[in-house]
Amino acid sequence: MSLYRDEIQQASVKLKWRGERLTDDTLYAIALTGLSWETCWGKDPLFSLCWGDLSKVRQKRETGEYDRLRNAVVASHSAQDHVRAVTLAEEHFRPEEIQCDPVLKQAVGRSWMQIGQPARALQVFAAPFDMKAPGAIEADRRFRQEAFEAARRAGQTQRAIAFALSLVLEPGVDPPVPDPTAMAFLQEKGVDLDRVLLGILQAPERLRGLPQYVYPAADLLALRATPRLLPFFMHLAQSDDVHLRSRAVFALGVLAYQVRPGDPPGWYAGLLPFPPREYGLSAGERQLILREVLEAARSDRYRLRAAAAIAAALIGDGDTVPLLQKLARDRAYLMTKPAGGRSSTVKIYFPVRMAACAGLARFGIVAQPGGGELSGKALQNARRGGNDVTGDTRGLRRDARRSLVVLPQEVFVATAMLRE
Protein backbone atom coordinates (compact mmCIF):
# COMPACT_ATOMS: atom_id res chain seq x y z
CA MET A 1 0.00 0.00 0.00
CA SER A 2 2.86 2.39 0.74
CA LEU A 3 4.39 1.66 -2.66
CA TYR A 4 1.16 2.50 -4.48
CA ARG A 5 -0.42 5.09 -2.16
CA ASP A 6 -0.08 7.98 -4.62
CA GLU A 7 -1.18 5.92 -7.60
CA ILE A 8 -4.29 4.73 -5.77
CA GLN A 9 -5.20 8.27 -4.71
CA GLN A 10 -4.68 9.70 -8.20
CA ALA A 11 -6.12 6.83 -10.25
CA SER A 12 -9.48 8.42 -11.05
CA VAL A 13 -7.85 11.74 -11.98
CA LYS A 14 -5.21 10.14 -14.22
CA LEU A 15 -7.87 8.11 -16.02
CA LYS A 16 -10.16 11.18 -16.25
CA TRP A 17 -12.93 8.99 -14.86
CA ARG A 18 -16.29 10.77 -14.64
CA GLY A 19 -18.51 7.80 -13.81
CA GLU A 20 -19.66 6.27 -10.54
CA ARG A 21 -17.33 6.04 -7.57
CA LEU A 22 -14.74 3.32 -8.06
CA THR A 23 -14.45 0.77 -5.26
CA ASP A 24 -11.29 0.58 -3.17
CA ASP A 25 -10.53 -2.80 -4.76
CA THR A 26 -10.85 -1.38 -8.26
CA LEU A 27 -8.54 1.52 -7.39
CA TYR A 28 -6.07 -1.03 -6.05
CA ALA A 29 -6.32 -3.03 -9.29
CA ILE A 30 -5.88 0.12 -11.42
CA ALA A 31 -2.71 1.03 -9.55
CA LEU A 32 -1.07 -2.40 -9.54
CA THR A 33 -1.84 -3.29 -13.15
CA GLY A 34 -0.39 0.02 -14.31
CA LEU A 35 -3.62 1.01 -16.04
CA SER A 36 -3.25 4.62 -14.87
CA TRP A 37 0.51 5.02 -15.30
CA GLU A 38 2.21 2.33 -17.47
CA THR A 39 2.59 4.04 -20.83
CA CYS A 40 3.67 0.89 -22.69
CA TRP A 41 0.28 -0.81 -22.30
CA GLY A 42 -2.07 -0.84 -25.24
CA LYS A 43 -5.73 0.09 -25.17
CA ASP A 44 -7.25 -3.09 -26.59
CA PRO A 45 -6.25 -5.34 -25.01
CA LEU A 46 -4.69 -3.62 -22.03
CA PHE A 47 -1.82 -6.05 -21.42
CA SER A 48 -0.19 -5.81 -24.81
CA LEU A 49 2.95 -4.31 -26.28
CA CYS A 50 1.85 -5.16 -29.81
CA TRP A 51 0.48 -1.81 -30.96
CA GLY A 52 3.47 0.02 -32.42
CA ASP A 53 4.05 0.97 -36.07
CA LEU A 54 7.63 0.57 -37.32
CA SER A 55 6.83 2.40 -40.55
CA LYS A 56 6.28 5.60 -38.56
CA VAL A 57 9.62 5.53 -36.72
CA ARG A 58 11.91 3.84 -39.23
CA GLN A 59 14.46 6.16 -40.84
CA LYS A 60 14.76 6.26 -44.61
CA ARG A 61 17.86 4.45 -45.83
CA GLU A 62 19.23 3.08 -49.06
CA THR A 63 17.72 -0.20 -50.19
CA GLY A 64 19.04 -3.07 -48.12
CA GLU A 65 21.00 -0.89 -45.70
CA TYR A 66 18.51 -1.27 -42.85
CA ASP A 67 18.57 -5.07 -43.11
CA ARG A 68 22.37 -5.13 -43.38
CA LEU A 69 22.82 -3.06 -40.22
CA ARG A 70 20.17 -5.00 -38.34
CA ASN A 71 21.76 -8.31 -39.33
CA ALA A 72 25.09 -7.05 -37.98
CA VAL A 73 23.53 -6.34 -34.59
CA VAL A 74 21.86 -9.75 -34.52
CA ALA A 75 25.07 -11.49 -35.56
CA SER A 76 27.00 -9.81 -32.75
CA HIS A 77 24.36 -10.84 -30.23
CA SER A 78 24.36 -14.42 -31.54
CA ALA A 79 28.16 -14.49 -31.24
CA GLN A 80 27.74 -13.33 -27.62
CA ASP A 81 29.60 -10.12 -28.38
CA HIS A 82 26.95 -8.17 -26.52
CA VAL A 83 28.92 -4.95 -26.12
CA ARG A 84 29.37 -4.74 -29.89
CA ALA A 85 25.68 -5.54 -30.43
CA VAL A 86 24.47 -2.60 -28.34
CA THR A 87 27.20 -0.32 -29.70
CA LEU A 88 26.24 -1.02 -33.31
CA ALA A 89 22.57 -0.62 -32.49
CA GLU A 90 23.01 2.75 -30.81
CA GLU A 91 25.29 4.02 -33.59
CA HIS A 92 22.95 3.17 -36.44
CA PHE A 93 19.41 3.08 -35.06
CA ARG A 94 17.23 5.48 -33.14
CA PRO A 95 15.86 4.21 -29.78
CA GLU A 96 12.36 4.13 -31.27
CA GLU A 97 13.54 1.84 -34.06
CA ILE A 98 15.27 -0.55 -31.65
CA GLN A 99 12.17 -0.73 -29.46
CA CYS A 100 9.67 -1.11 -32.30
CA ASP A 101 11.53 -3.61 -34.49
CA PRO A 102 11.02 -7.00 -32.76
CA VAL A 103 14.27 -8.39 -34.20
CA LEU A 104 16.34 -5.50 -32.85
CA LYS A 105 14.29 -5.41 -29.67
CA GLN A 106 15.18 -8.99 -28.82
CA ALA A 107 18.87 -8.78 -29.74
CA VAL A 108 19.55 -5.45 -28.04
CA GLY A 109 17.38 -6.09 -24.99
CA ARG A 110 18.97 -9.45 -24.31
CA SER A 111 22.44 -8.02 -24.89
CA TRP A 112 21.82 -5.37 -22.22
CA MET A 113 20.71 -8.14 -19.87
CA GLN A 114 23.89 -10.11 -20.55
CA ILE A 115 26.02 -7.02 -19.95
CA GLY A 116 24.34 -6.59 -16.59
CA GLN A 117 22.28 -3.51 -17.41
CA PRO A 118 18.67 -4.62 -16.71
CA ALA A 119 17.41 -1.03 -16.51
CA ARG A 120 18.63 -0.39 -20.07
CA ALA A 121 17.09 -3.70 -21.16
CA LEU A 122 13.79 -2.67 -19.60
CA GLN A 123 13.73 0.50 -21.71
CA VAL A 124 13.92 -1.72 -24.79
CA PHE A 125 11.54 -4.51 -23.75
CA ALA A 126 8.87 -2.31 -22.12
CA ALA A 127 7.92 -0.42 -25.26
CA PRO A 128 5.36 -1.09 -28.01
CA PHE A 129 6.60 -3.00 -31.04
CA ASP A 130 5.36 -3.31 -34.63
CA MET A 131 1.88 -4.82 -34.66
CA LYS A 132 2.38 -6.09 -38.22
CA ALA A 133 5.45 -8.15 -37.36
CA PRO A 134 5.26 -11.91 -38.08
CA GLY A 135 4.49 -13.96 -34.97
CA ALA A 136 3.38 -10.84 -33.11
CA ILE A 137 1.19 -12.72 -30.61
CA GLU A 138 4.02 -14.99 -29.49
CA ALA A 139 6.43 -12.05 -29.47
CA ASP A 140 4.13 -10.02 -27.25
CA ARG A 141 4.12 -12.68 -24.58
CA ARG A 142 7.91 -13.11 -24.85
CA PHE A 143 8.64 -9.39 -24.52
CA ARG A 144 6.32 -9.05 -21.52
CA GLN A 145 8.21 -11.93 -19.92
CA GLU A 146 11.54 -10.28 -20.72
CA ALA A 147 10.31 -6.93 -19.36
CA PHE A 148 9.16 -8.61 -16.14
CA GLU A 149 12.57 -10.19 -15.61
CA ALA A 150 14.41 -6.96 -16.47
CA ALA A 151 12.25 -4.89 -14.10
CA ARG A 152 12.68 -7.47 -11.34
CA ARG A 153 16.46 -7.49 -11.71
CA ALA A 154 16.59 -3.69 -11.96
CA GLY A 155 14.67 -3.35 -8.70
CA GLN A 156 11.80 -1.51 -10.39
CA THR A 157 9.13 -3.23 -8.33
CA GLN A 158 6.11 -1.29 -9.56
CA ARG A 159 6.78 -2.15 -13.19
CA ALA A 160 7.72 -5.74 -12.32
CA ILE A 161 4.36 -6.18 -10.57
CA ALA A 162 2.47 -4.75 -13.55
CA PHE A 163 4.22 -7.11 -15.96
CA ALA A 164 3.76 -10.04 -13.58
CA LEU A 165 0.01 -9.38 -13.44
CA SER A 166 -0.08 -9.26 -17.23
CA LEU A 167 1.51 -12.72 -17.37
CA VAL A 168 -1.04 -14.02 -14.89
CA LEU A 169 -4.15 -12.54 -16.52
CA GLU A 170 -2.97 -12.65 -20.17
CA PRO A 171 -0.59 -15.65 -20.27
CA GLY A 172 -0.28 -15.76 -24.06
CA VAL A 173 0.33 -19.53 -24.11
CA ASP A 174 -1.79 -22.54 -25.14
CA PRO A 175 -3.48 -23.75 -23.13
CA PRO A 176 -3.72 -20.41 -21.27
CA VAL A 177 -2.53 -21.00 -17.70
CA PRO A 178 -1.18 -18.38 -15.24
CA ASP A 179 2.58 -17.96 -15.24
CA PRO A 180 3.86 -19.69 -12.05
CA THR A 181 6.99 -17.52 -11.78
CA ALA A 182 4.90 -14.37 -11.94
CA MET A 183 2.48 -15.77 -9.35
CA ALA A 184 5.36 -16.55 -6.98
CA PHE A 185 6.79 -13.04 -7.45
CA LEU A 186 3.47 -11.39 -6.63
CA GLN A 187 3.20 -13.43 -3.46
CA GLU A 188 6.79 -12.60 -2.51
CA LYS A 189 6.09 -8.88 -2.87
CA GLY A 190 2.96 -9.02 -0.74
CA VAL A 191 0.49 -8.27 -3.52
CA ASP A 192 -3.09 -8.96 -2.42
CA LEU A 193 -4.06 -10.84 -5.56
CA ASP A 194 -7.62 -11.37 -4.33
CA ARG A 195 -8.07 -7.59 -4.16
CA VAL A 196 -6.76 -7.18 -7.70
CA LEU A 197 -9.17 -9.84 -8.97
CA LEU A 198 -12.12 -8.42 -7.05
CA GLY A 199 -11.23 -4.96 -8.32
CA ILE A 200 -11.38 -6.18 -11.90
CA LEU A 201 -14.72 -7.92 -11.33
CA GLN A 202 -16.11 -4.78 -9.67
CA ALA A 203 -14.88 -2.40 -12.38
CA PRO A 204 -17.61 -0.49 -14.27
CA GLU A 205 -18.04 -1.68 -17.84
CA ARG A 206 -17.23 1.78 -19.19
CA LEU A 207 -13.82 1.79 -17.51
CA ARG A 208 -11.05 1.22 -20.03
CA GLY A 209 -8.99 -1.95 -19.84
CA LEU A 210 -9.94 -3.83 -16.68
CA PRO A 211 -13.48 -5.03 -17.58
CA GLN A 212 -12.06 -7.08 -20.44
CA TYR A 213 -10.33 -9.30 -17.89
CA VAL A 214 -13.38 -10.36 -15.89
CA TYR A 215 -13.09 -13.98 -17.12
CA PRO A 216 -9.44 -14.53 -16.13
CA ALA A 217 -10.16 -12.73 -12.84
CA ALA A 218 -13.13 -14.98 -12.09
CA ASP A 219 -11.11 -18.06 -13.03
CA LEU A 220 -8.32 -17.24 -10.60
CA LEU A 221 -10.62 -16.07 -7.81
CA ALA A 222 -12.60 -19.31 -7.99
CA LEU A 223 -9.40 -21.29 -7.50
CA ARG A 224 -8.59 -19.13 -4.48
CA ALA A 225 -12.02 -19.46 -2.87
CA THR A 226 -12.13 -18.97 0.92
CA PRO A 227 -15.11 -18.44 3.26
CA ARG A 228 -14.58 -14.67 3.34
CA LEU A 229 -15.40 -14.66 -0.38
CA LEU A 230 -18.63 -16.63 0.10
CA PRO A 231 -20.92 -13.55 -0.11
CA PHE A 232 -19.22 -12.46 -3.33
CA PHE A 233 -19.58 -15.88 -4.96
CA MET A 234 -23.23 -16.07 -3.91
CA HIS A 235 -23.71 -12.71 -5.62
CA LEU A 236 -21.76 -13.83 -8.70
CA ALA A 237 -23.92 -16.96 -8.94
CA GLN A 238 -26.82 -14.66 -9.89
CA SER A 239 -24.94 -13.25 -12.89
CA ASP A 240 -26.48 -13.42 -16.36
CA ASP A 241 -23.01 -14.19 -17.69
CA VAL A 242 -22.68 -17.95 -18.07
CA HIS A 243 -18.92 -18.05 -17.54
CA LEU A 244 -18.99 -15.93 -14.39
CA ARG A 245 -21.89 -17.90 -12.97
CA SER A 246 -20.23 -21.25 -13.71
CA ARG A 247 -17.07 -20.16 -11.90
CA ALA A 248 -19.16 -19.04 -8.95
CA VAL A 249 -20.91 -22.43 -8.77
CA PHE A 250 -17.54 -24.18 -8.90
CA ALA A 251 -16.18 -21.94 -6.12
CA LEU A 252 -19.25 -22.58 -3.98
CA GLY A 253 -18.63 -26.30 -4.35
CA VAL A 254 -15.02 -25.81 -3.23
CA LEU A 255 -16.23 -23.97 -0.13
CA ALA A 256 -18.91 -26.58 0.66
CA TYR A 257 -16.53 -29.56 0.39
CA GLN A 258 -17.04 -32.14 3.11
CA VAL A 259 -14.76 -35.01 4.10
CA ARG A 260 -16.28 -38.46 3.60
CA PRO A 261 -14.93 -41.56 5.37
CA GLY A 262 -13.51 -43.98 2.84
CA ASP A 263 -12.81 -41.46 0.08
CA PRO A 264 -10.48 -43.12 -2.48
CA PRO A 265 -6.95 -41.65 -2.44
CA GLY A 266 -6.57 -38.80 -4.90
CA TRP A 267 -10.20 -39.03 -6.01
CA TYR A 268 -10.25 -35.26 -6.65
CA ALA A 269 -7.51 -35.35 -9.32
CA GLY A 270 -10.02 -35.27 -12.18
CA LEU A 271 -11.86 -32.30 -10.70
CA LEU A 272 -9.41 -30.00 -8.95
CA PRO A 273 -5.79 -28.91 -9.42
CA PHE A 274 -5.30 -29.01 -5.62
CA PRO A 275 -6.46 -31.09 -2.63
CA PRO A 276 -9.82 -29.83 -1.31
CA ARG A 277 -10.09 -28.32 2.16
CA GLU A 278 -13.08 -28.53 4.48
CA TYR A 279 -14.39 -25.25 5.90
CA GLY A 280 -16.73 -24.82 8.85
CA LEU A 281 -19.76 -23.47 7.01
CA SER A 282 -23.10 -23.34 8.74
CA ALA A 283 -25.98 -25.64 7.78
CA GLY A 284 -27.81 -22.62 6.38
CA GLU A 285 -24.86 -21.64 4.17
CA ARG A 286 -24.53 -25.19 2.87
CA GLN A 287 -28.21 -25.27 2.04
CA LEU A 288 -27.94 -22.04 0.06
CA ILE A 289 -24.98 -23.44 -1.85
CA LEU A 290 -26.77 -26.70 -2.62
CA ARG A 291 -29.71 -24.70 -3.99
CA GLU A 292 -27.40 -22.86 -6.42
CA VAL A 293 -25.79 -26.13 -7.50
CA LEU A 294 -29.12 -27.83 -8.19
CA GLU A 295 -30.33 -24.82 -10.15
CA ALA A 296 -27.16 -24.84 -12.27
CA ALA A 297 -27.58 -28.57 -12.91
CA ARG A 298 -30.98 -27.85 -14.49
CA SER A 299 -29.60 -25.14 -16.79
CA ASP A 300 -29.63 -25.47 -20.58
CA ARG A 301 -26.01 -24.19 -20.64
CA TYR A 302 -23.43 -26.97 -20.53
CA ARG A 303 -20.87 -24.83 -18.70
CA LEU A 304 -23.23 -24.50 -15.75
CA ARG A 305 -24.06 -28.20 -15.70
CA ALA A 306 -20.35 -29.10 -15.73
CA ALA A 307 -19.72 -26.74 -12.82
CA ALA A 308 -22.68 -28.23 -10.96
CA ALA A 309 -21.26 -31.73 -11.41
CA ILE A 310 -17.94 -30.68 -9.87
CA ALA A 311 -19.65 -28.87 -7.01
CA ALA A 312 -21.99 -31.80 -6.30
CA ALA A 313 -19.04 -34.20 -6.09
CA LEU A 314 -17.21 -31.87 -3.70
CA ILE A 315 -20.24 -31.45 -1.44
CA GLY A 316 -20.14 -35.22 -1.07
CA ASP A 317 -23.67 -35.93 0.17
CA GLY A 318 -25.02 -39.32 -0.80
CA ASP A 319 -28.07 -37.50 -2.14
CA THR A 320 -25.91 -35.98 -4.90
CA VAL A 321 -25.12 -39.40 -6.43
CA PRO A 322 -28.36 -39.57 -8.47
CA LEU A 323 -27.64 -36.07 -9.77
CA LEU A 324 -24.13 -37.08 -10.83
CA GLN A 325 -25.48 -40.24 -12.49
CA LYS A 326 -27.92 -38.12 -14.44
CA LEU A 327 -25.21 -35.66 -15.51
CA ALA A 328 -23.01 -38.60 -16.52
CA ARG A 329 -25.51 -39.16 -19.34
CA ASP A 330 -25.47 -35.50 -20.47
CA ARG A 331 -25.87 -35.03 -24.23
CA ALA A 332 -23.62 -31.97 -24.75
CA TYR A 333 -20.43 -32.59 -26.71
CA LEU A 334 -17.52 -30.60 -28.15
CA MET A 335 -16.05 -31.66 -31.46
CA THR A 336 -12.96 -30.77 -33.47
CA LYS A 337 -11.67 -31.97 -36.83
CA PRO A 338 -8.01 -32.62 -37.67
CA ALA A 339 -6.08 -29.78 -39.32
CA GLY A 340 -6.63 -29.71 -43.09
CA GLY A 341 -10.01 -31.40 -42.84
CA ARG A 342 -8.99 -34.37 -45.01
CA SER A 343 -9.44 -37.11 -42.44
CA SER A 344 -12.89 -38.37 -41.47
CA THR A 345 -11.65 -38.79 -37.90
CA VAL A 346 -12.79 -36.23 -35.35
CA LYS A 347 -12.22 -35.74 -31.65
CA ILE A 348 -15.34 -35.55 -29.55
CA TYR A 349 -15.60 -34.75 -25.84
CA PHE A 350 -18.48 -34.63 -23.38
CA PRO A 351 -17.52 -31.93 -20.84
CA VAL A 352 -20.43 -32.47 -18.43
CA ARG A 353 -20.03 -36.24 -18.53
CA MET A 354 -16.30 -35.89 -17.87
CA ALA A 355 -16.94 -33.86 -14.72
CA ALA A 356 -19.75 -36.13 -13.53
CA CYS A 357 -17.80 -39.35 -14.11
CA ALA A 358 -14.81 -37.95 -12.25
CA GLY A 359 -17.17 -37.01 -9.43
CA LEU A 360 -18.75 -40.46 -9.27
CA ALA A 361 -15.30 -41.96 -8.70
CA ARG A 362 -15.44 -40.43 -5.23
CA PHE A 363 -18.37 -42.73 -4.43
CA GLY A 364 -16.70 -45.80 -5.90
CA ILE A 365 -18.84 -45.72 -9.03
CA VAL A 366 -16.98 -46.31 -12.27
CA ALA A 367 -18.44 -44.51 -15.29
CA GLN A 368 -16.95 -43.63 -18.64
CA PRO A 369 -17.79 -40.33 -20.37
CA GLY A 370 -17.27 -41.70 -23.87
CA GLY A 371 -15.92 -39.74 -26.78
CA GLY A 372 -12.33 -39.63 -27.99
CA GLU A 373 -10.88 -39.84 -31.49
CA LEU A 374 -13.59 -41.44 -33.58
CA SER A 375 -14.71 -41.93 -37.15
CA GLY A 376 -17.34 -43.74 -39.16
CA LYS A 377 -19.99 -45.70 -37.30
CA ALA A 378 -18.36 -45.18 -33.92
CA LEU A 379 -18.60 -41.43 -34.40
CA GLN A 380 -22.21 -41.69 -35.52
CA ASN A 381 -23.07 -43.71 -32.43
CA ALA A 382 -21.31 -41.24 -30.14
CA ARG A 383 -23.18 -38.30 -31.65
CA ARG A 384 -26.57 -40.00 -31.84
CA GLY A 385 -29.00 -38.18 -29.57
CA GLY A 386 -26.30 -35.72 -28.57
CA ASN A 387 -26.12 -31.94 -28.68
CA ASP A 388 -23.17 -30.29 -30.42
CA VAL A 389 -22.24 -27.26 -28.28
CA THR A 390 -18.86 -26.59 -29.89
CA GLY A 391 -19.88 -23.13 -31.02
CA ASP A 392 -22.23 -22.31 -28.12
CA THR A 393 -21.41 -18.77 -26.99
CA ARG A 394 -24.80 -17.92 -25.50
CA GLY A 395 -24.54 -15.83 -22.38
CA LEU A 396 -20.87 -14.97 -22.92
CA ARG A 397 -19.27 -11.57 -23.36
CA ARG A 398 -17.76 -11.03 -26.78
CA ASP A 399 -15.36 -8.32 -25.62
CA ALA A 400 -13.93 -10.33 -22.71
CA ARG A 401 -10.41 -11.66 -22.90
CA ARG A 402 -9.91 -15.38 -23.18
CA SER A 403 -10.64 -17.34 -20.01
CA LEU A 404 -7.89 -19.29 -18.29
CA VAL A 405 -7.73 -23.06 -18.29
CA VAL A 406 -7.73 -23.93 -14.59
CA LEU A 407 -9.45 -27.31 -14.12
CA PRO A 408 -8.10 -30.75 -15.08
CA GLN A 409 -10.84 -31.60 -17.58
CA GLU A 410 -10.52 -28.15 -19.14
CA VAL A 411 -6.80 -28.69 -19.65
CA PHE A 412 -7.51 -32.05 -21.28
CA VAL A 413 -10.15 -30.75 -23.68
CA ALA A 414 -8.47 -27.41 -24.42
CA THR A 415 -5.09 -28.97 -25.14
CA ALA A 416 -6.63 -31.47 -27.56
CA MET A 417 -8.71 -28.85 -29.36
CA LEU A 418 -5.88 -26.32 -29.59
CA ARG A 419 -3.64 -28.88 -31.25
CA GLU A 420 -6.02 -29.01 -34.17
N, C-alpha and C positions, 0 to 999 in steps of 0.2 A: 504493500500500500504506500509506503514511503517513496518507493521508486517511481510510482505512477500517480502520486497525489496531484501534481499539476495537470497531467494529461486528463485525469478523471474530471477535475473541476472545469477544465476548458473544453471538454469534448463537444458539448452542444454548440458552443460558440464557433469552434473550428469547423464543425460540419455545417454551420449555418442552419441548424435544425429549428424549424418553426412549428413543429407539430406538438403532440401531447408530451407530457413530462416523461422522460426516459427513466426507467427503473435503475436503481443502484447497480444491479447485476448487468444491465445493458451498458451502462457507463463503464463498468469494469471491463466488459468484453471489448468495447470500442477502444479503450486505452491499450489493452494488452495485445490485441490483434494488429494494432498500428493503423486502424481505419482512419483515425483523425490526424495522423502525423507521418506515416511511412509513405514517402512520395513514390517509391518504386512500385507500389501495388497498382494493379489495373482497376478498372471500374466494373468490368463484367467478363469474367468473374473477378472477385476481389483479390484472391490469392494467386495472382499470375504476374509473371514478368514478361509474358509474350504479348506485348502490345506496341513495341517500337517499330520504327520504319527506317531501315538502313538507307533507303534512297534519299531521305531527307537530310542525312548527316554525312553521307559519303562524299568525299572530295572528288572532284573531276581529275582524272589522270589519263595518261596515254593508255591505249588498249593493251591489256595484259599486265600493266605495271602493278595494279592493285593486287592481282592474284600472285604475282611474283614476290612482292614484298610480304604478303600474308603468308605465303608458303615458307619464306625464310624464317619468319617468327615461329611457325609451327615446327619446322625442322629443328630449330634450336631447342625448343621445348622438348621435342621427342628425343633429342640427343642429350637431354638433361643439362644443357647449358642454359640454365634459367636466367642468369644475369644477362646474357646476350639476348635472350628472347624478349625480356622486358625493355632492354635498351633499344633494340631494333623497333619494337612496337612504339615506344615513345618518340623515337626520332622520325618515324614515317607516318604515324597515324594520330589523329586527334583522339582525345579521351572518349568522345561520343561514338566514334567509329569502333574503337576497341570494345566498348560496352555493348554496342548494338549488333555487331557481327558475331554470331555465336561461335564461329571458329576461332576468331581472335580472343573472344571472351574466355573461352575455355583454356587456351594456351597461356594467355597472359595471367589470368586469375590463378591458375594452378602454379605458374612459375613464381608469382609473388608468395604463394603459400610455401613453396619449397625453399625460397630464400629466407623465410621467417618473417614475412611482412603481412600478417593476416588483415591488418587494417587497410592496406593498399589493395589486397585481394578482394575485400568486401566492397570497396568502391567499384570494382569491376563486376563482381557477381550480382550485387544488389542494384541492378539497373535494368530497365526494359531492353529487350532484344528484338530483333526483326521478326515480326509475326508471320512473315511469308517464308521463313527459313524452313528447309526440309526437316522433318522430325521435330517440329516445334513443341509438340505436346510432351514428348520425352525429354527434350532439352529444358523445358520449363521446370519440370520436377527436379532435374539434375542441378540446375543453377540455384534453385531454392535450397537444395541440400548443401551445395557448396557455400552459399551465403550464410546458412545456419552455422556451419562449421567455422567459417572465417570469423563471424561475429562472436561465436563462443570463445575462440582462441584469442581474439582481440580484446576480450573483456567488455564488449558492448552488449550488455545483458538485455537491454530493452529490445534491440533489434534481433538478438538471438531468440528471445521469447516469441516475437512476432513470426519469425521464420519457422520456429518449432511448431507453433500453432497451425501454420499453413500446411506443414507436413502431416499433422494429425487430422485436420479437417479436409484437406485436399491432397491425399497421398500421391495421386498421379501414377499409381501402379495397378496392375491387374492380377488378381482381384484387389479392389481397393481396401486396404487395411491400414490402420494408423501406424505411423512410423514408431517403432519401439524405442529408438534412441532419442527421438524428440520427446516422447512421453516421459522417459526417465529424466531428461533434462528439466522438463517443466516441474516434475516432482521435486527434483533436487533444489530448484530455485524457489520453492514454496508457492508456486502458482496454484490458486484455487480453481482447478479445472472445472469443477461443478458450477462455480459462479460464471465462468466464461460460457459454458454450455447453456445454462439457464438464461444468461443475458442474451444469447443469440435467439433462443426460443421465445423470449419476451419482447424482442425488438419489433417495433411497428413495421408493417409491410412497406411503408413508404421510405423507410430508412435505407440509404444506399449500402449495399455490400452484405451486411450480416444476415438479413432474412433469407438469402439464397442458401445459407448453410444450416437451415433448420433440420434437414434430414440427417446429415452427419452428426449434428449436435444431439438429436434425439437418439441416434444409434449409440453414441458413447455414453450418454446419460443413463440409458436403460441398462447398459453393462455395469454401471457404477451405482445401481439402485441401493439405497439405504432407507430405513424407516423415516428419516427426516424429509425424504422426498416423496413420501406416500401421498400427501395432499396434492402435490403437483402432478403425479402420475394419474391420480383419480380425475383430476381436471383434464389432463391430456387425453384420457380415455373417452372423453365426450367430443373430441375433435371430429370435424367432418373430413379431415384429411386421413386417408386410409393408412398411409405409412406411419404417421405420428400416432394414430390410435393403436396400430398393431404393436409398435414399440412400447406403448404404455401398458398394453395387456401383458406383453412379455415381462416387463419390469414388475408388474403387480404379481405375476406368478413367482418371480424370483423372491419377492418380499414375503410371499405367503408360503414358501417352501416349508415342509414339515418332515422331520426324520421319521422313517418307518423301519421298525425292526425287520431284519432280514433283507434289506435292500442289497441287490447284487453289487459287488465291487465295481466301481467306475461306471455304473448304469447311466450316469448323466452325460457321458462323453459325446453322445449323439445329439445332445440338446444344448449344452452350455460349454463355453471355452474355459470354465473354471469350476471348482467344486462349489456346490450350493451351500449356503449358510442359513441356519434357522434363526429367525428373529421372534421376539416375544410380542407378536401382535395380539390384539384383543379379539375375542370371538366376534364382536360386531364388525371390526375391520376385515376379518377374514370372510365374513358373510358378504360384505360389500364387494370385496375382490372377486369372490366366486360368482356373484351376480354379473359383473363385467365380463368374466371369462365365458359364462354360459351365453351371454348375449352375443359376444364375438363369434362363438362357435356356430351360431345360427345365421351369421351374416352371409350375403351372397358374394363377398369379396374373399378370395382365397388367402390373401395375406393375413386377414383377421382370423380365419379359421386355423391357419398354421400357428399363429401366435397363441390361440386358445388351446391348441393341442399341447404346446410346450408348457403353458401355464398350468393346465390340468394335471399334467404329469408331475410337475413340481409340487403342486398342492398335496398330492399323494393320497387323497381320500379314496377309499374303496369305491365310493359312489361315482368317481370320475372314470372308472374302467369302462362302463358302457359307452360313455361319451367318446373315449379314445378309440374304442372298437368301431364306433360309427364313423369317426373321422379317418380311420384306417382304410375305409372304403370310399374316401372322397374321390370325386370324378375329375377334379381340376388337374391339368397337366401342362408342363412346359415342353416345348419341342424345338430342336435346332437341327439344321441340315449341315452336312459336311461342306467345307469351303469348296467353291466351284460348282456345287449343285449337281455333279455328274452321278454320284452314287445314290442308290435308292435307300441306303441306310440312313436312319436318323437317330438322334438321341432324344429320349423322352423321359421326363422326370415328373413325379407326383409330389409336389412340395408339402401338401397337407398330410398325405399318407406317410411321407418320410418322417415328419415330426411325430405323428401319432404312433407309428410303429416303434420309433425310438423311445417314446414314452411308455408304451406297453411293456417294454423290456424291464422296466422297473418292477412290474408286477409279475414277472416270470412268464409273460405271454409272448411267444415268438410269432411275429407277423412280418411279412415281406411287402414292401411298398410297390414292387413291380417296376416296370420301366427298364431303362438301360439303352444300349445300342441295338436297335432292332430294324428289321426290314421285312418286306413281304407279308405273309400271313400273320407272323408274330406281331408285327407292327399294327396290322388291322385289328387283331384281337385286343391289343393293349389300348387302342384308341376307341374301341367300340363302347358306346355309352358314356364316353368321357367328354370333358369340356376343355377345349384348347384355350388356355388363358395366357399364352405367350405374349400377346400384344395388349393385355388388359392394363390400361392406365387410368381406369376410372377412379376418381377420388384422389388423384395425385397432382401435385403442383408441377406445372411444366417448366417454371423458371427456377426450380430448386436444383441445387447441385446434386451430383450423384451420391446416393446413399452408400454407407460403408458396409462391407461384408463382415459381420461380427459373429454369426452363429455357425456351428459346424455344418449343418445341412446347406446353409447359404454358400459357404466356401465351396462345398462339393458341387453344387449346381452351377454357381457362377464361374468357377474355374473351367468346368466342362463347356459351358456355353461360350465363354470368352475365347476358348481355343479355336472355335469354329470361325 
